[in-house]
Amino acid sequence: MGKPTIDMIGFKSNRWTVVSEATKPENAKQTGKFWNCVCECGTKRIVYGVTIRSGSSKSCGCLKAEKSSVAMKEMRLKKAGSLHDRFFSRFVKLENGCWQWRAHTDKDGYGFLPGAHNNIRAHRLSYELHIGQIPPGLIICHHCDNPGCVNPGHLFIGTQKDNAQDALRKKRHYVGEKNGRSKLTEENVKEILNSSLNGQKLAEKFGVTRSTINHVRRRTTWQK
């Protein structure tokens, strides 16, 4: 008698999940069973049962691609220098005291350094480099209300509630010259709207973030 067939439906190994028994591919030389499988990434493949059970087939190829991508990022980051060196080469000190981040920024104007797995927020990194570790659940806020600033003297630690209360106290919810802490006047805004300079140069000129300049040009945050 031959070996009994093993029912692998529902079997999970690495990133594969066996869905149903498959018809043996015409060009297959193996004598065992083949199975319809779904990879965690959503890709569907017919896979030889022995390779699933032994673990030699781990995914549709996405796992290898991810590992390769991470390895490439780690290699590029290693060539770019240490985290310390990368941080201190990516900001300029403005007359208003802000250390303005000049590298990558998100849609809200916060600076970051790319990492192999996750991006590193520049203002949080500055706090940890100069002041100390950030306790779990707490955030880093800005005294200067400039999200692109990484000056540790402008940073303080707090909760989301602290940040919301700080916003109300400073009237950050107001726009334009109604906000007593606004760094832009109506004349500044007119100049920005009529200027041919790019966002980064205008941000440096007025001591604000590039995101602020973009919002002004789109007329989404500064109004009369």
C-alpha positions in Angstrom: 0.0 0.0 0.0 1.1 3.6 -0.7 1.5 6.2 1.9 -1.8 7.7 3.0 -2.5 11.2 1.7 -2.1 13.9 4.2 -4.9 16.4 4.2 -3.2 19.8 4.4 -6.3 22.1 4.0 -6.0 24.8 6.5 -2.4 24.1 7.2 -0.2 27.1 7.8 3.5 27.3 7.4 5.6 30.6 7.3 3.5 32.8 5.1 1.5 30.1 3.3 -2.0 29.0 4.1 -3.3 25.9 2.3 -6.8 26.4 0.8 -7.5 23.3 -1.3 -6.0 20.4 -3.2 -4.7 21.4 -6.6 -4.3 19.6 -9.9 -0.8 18.6 -10.5 0.9 21.0 -13.0 1.7 19.4 -16.4 5.4 20.1 -16.2 5.8 19.0 -12.6 8.2 16.0 -12.0 7.4 15.5 -8.3 5.1 12.6 -7.5 3.4 14.0 -4.4 0.4 16.3 -3.9 0.1 19.9 -4.9 -2.0 22.4 -3.1 -3.7 25.8 -3.8 -2.2 28.2 -1.3 -2.5 31.9 -0.4 0.4 33.9 0.8 0.0 36.5 3.5 0.5 39.2 0.9 -2.6 37.9 -1.0 -0.8 36.1 -3.8 -2.3 32.7 -4.8 0.0 29.9 -6.0 0.0 26.1 -6.5 2.7 24.8 -4.2 4.2 21.3 -3.8 3.1 19.9 -0.4 6.5 18.6 0.6 8.1 22.1 0.3 5.3 23.5 2.5 5.7 20.9 5.2 9.5 21.1 5.2 9.5 24.9 5.3 11.7 25.2 2.2 8.9 27.2 0.6 8.1 30.2 2.9 6.2 32.6 0.7 5.5 33.6 -2.9 8.8 35.5 -2.9 7.6 38.6 -1.0 9.5 37.6 2.1 12.8 37.4 0.3 12.1 40.7 -1.4 11.3 42.4 1.9 14.5 41.1 3.5 16.5 42.2 0.5 14.9 45.7 0.7 15.7 46.0 4.4 19.3 44.9 3.8 19.7 47.5 1.0 18.3 50.3 3.3 20.6 49.2 6.1 23.6 49.3 3.7 22.6 52.8 2.4 22.1 54.1 6.0 25.5 52.7 7.0 27.2 54.6 4.1 25.3 57.8 5.1 27.0 57.8 8.5 25.9 57.4 12.1 22.5 58.6 13.4 24.3 61.3 15.3 26.2 62.6 12.3 23.1 62.4 10.1 21.1 64.5 12.6 23.6 67.2 13.1 24.2 67.8 9.4 20.5 68.3 8.5 19.4 71.5 10.2 20.3 75.2 10.1 20.1 77.6 13.1 17.8 80.6 12.4 17.9 84.0 14.0 14.7 83.3 16.0 16.5 80.4 17.8 14.9 77.6 15.9 17.1 74.8 14.5 15.2 74.4 11.2 15.2 70.9 9.8 16.3 70.9 6.1 15.9 67.2 5.1 12.8 65.0 4.9 9.6 66.4 6.4 6.1 64.9 6.6 2.9 66.6 5.5 2.6 68.5 8.8 6.2 69.9 8.6 7.8 67.5 11.1 11.3 66.4 10.2 12.4 62.8 10.1 15.4 60.6 9.3 14.6 57.5 7.1 15.3 54.2 9.0 15.7 50.6 7.8 12.3 49.7 9.3 10.7 52.9 10.5 11.3 56.7 10.1 12.8 58.5 13.1 11.1 61.8 14.1 13.8 64.5 14.2 12.5 66.5 17.1 12.1 63.3 19.2 15.6 62.2 18.3 16.9 65.7 19.3 15.2 65.4 22.7 16.7 62.0 23.3 20.2 63.1 22.2 20.3 66.2 24.3 17.9 65.6 27.2 17.1 61.9 27.7 14.8 59.0 27.0 11.1 59.7 26.3 8.8 57.7 28.6 6.2 55.5 26.8 2.9 57.3 26.0 4.4 60.8 26.1 5.0 63.1 23.2 7.4 65.9 22.5 5.9 69.4 22.0 7.3 72.7 20.8 7.4 75.9 22.8 8.0 77.7 19.4 5.1 76.1 17.6 7.4 75.3 14.7 7.1 71.5 13.9 10.3 71.7 11.9 12.4 72.9 14.8 14.8 70.5 16.5 16.3 72.9 19.0 16.2 71.0 22.4 15.7 74.3 24.2 12.4 74.7 22.3 11.1 71.2 23.1 9.2 69.9 26.2 7.7 66.6 27.1 4.0 66.1 27.7 0.8 64.3 26.9 -1.7 64.8 24.1 -3.9 66.7 26.6 -0.9 69.0 27.5 -0.4 69.7 23.8 -4.1 70.5 23.2 -4.1 72.8 26.3 -0.9 74.5 25.0 -2.6 75.1 21.6 -5.6 76.7 23.3 -3.4 78.9 25.5 -1.4 80.1 22.6 -4.4 80.4 20.3 -2.9 78.2 17.7 -6.4 77.4 16.5 -6.7 80.9 15.2 -5.3 81.8 11.8 -3.7 84.8 10.2 -3.0 87.9 12.3 -5.8 86.9 14.7 -3.2 84.5 16.1 -1.0 86.6 18.4 1.9 84.1 17.9 1.6 84.1 14.1 5.0 84.5 12.5 3.5 85.8 9.2 1.8 89.1 8.7 -0.6 90.0 5.9 2.3 91.7 4.0 4.4 88.5 4.4 1.6 86.4 3.0 1.2 88.8 0.0 4.9 88.5 -0.7 4.8 84.7 -0.5 1.8 84.5 -2.8 3.6 86.7 -5.4 7.1 85.3 -5.0 8.9 83.1 -7.5 11.1 81.6 -4.8 10.7 78.0 -4.0 9.1 76.9 -0.7 12.4 76.0 1.1 13.9 79.5 0.4 10.8 81.3 1.5 10.6 79.1 4.7 14.2 80.1 5.6 13.5 83.8 4.8 10.5 84.0 7.1 11.6 81.5 9.7 8.8 79.0 9.2 8.5 75.5 7.8 8.2 74.6 4.2 4.8 73.1 5.0 3.6 76.5 6.3 4.6 78.1 3.0 2.7 75.4 1.1 -0.4 75.9 3.2 -0.2 79.7 2.6 0.0 79.2 -1.1 -2.9 76.8 -1.0 -4.7 79.3 1.3 -5.6 76.6 3.7 -4.2 77.9 7.0 -3.6 81.7 6.7 -6.6 84.0 6.3 -7.3 87.6 7.0 
